[in-house]
Amino acid sequence: MDKTCLFDVTLFKQKEIEYTIKEVYRALLEKGYDPVNQIVGYLVSGDATHITNYNNARNVIKDIDRDLIIAFLLEEYLK
């Protein structure tokens, strides 16, 4: 009972980030934007106006720390 129990949310967070990026990507595409450029603009600047409000995409992406998104994308790229 004296040992610390670890709870790993990594897999949950990865799935949440992946789902969010795909949803934001679709929303941007549907509105006629270049999704890659808009998402990169948001990640680099922190300015959420790079993301459309369509389908609540702006609020959804703001719920996840930008550093976590960047780390997830880098990990996926390096796989």
MOCOR-V14712 format. One record per run of one state. SS is the DSSP state (h for helix, s for strand, l for the rest). FROM is the first residue (numbers start at 1). LEN is the number of residues. If there is no record, write none. Layout:
# MOCOR-V14712
ss->(SS:SS)
from->(FROM:FROM)
len->(LEN:LEN)
This chain:
# MOCOR-V14712
ss->(l:h:l:h:l:h:l:h:l:h:l)
from->(1:10:31:35:46:48:51:54:63:66:79)
len->(9:21:4:11:2:3:3:9:3:13:1)
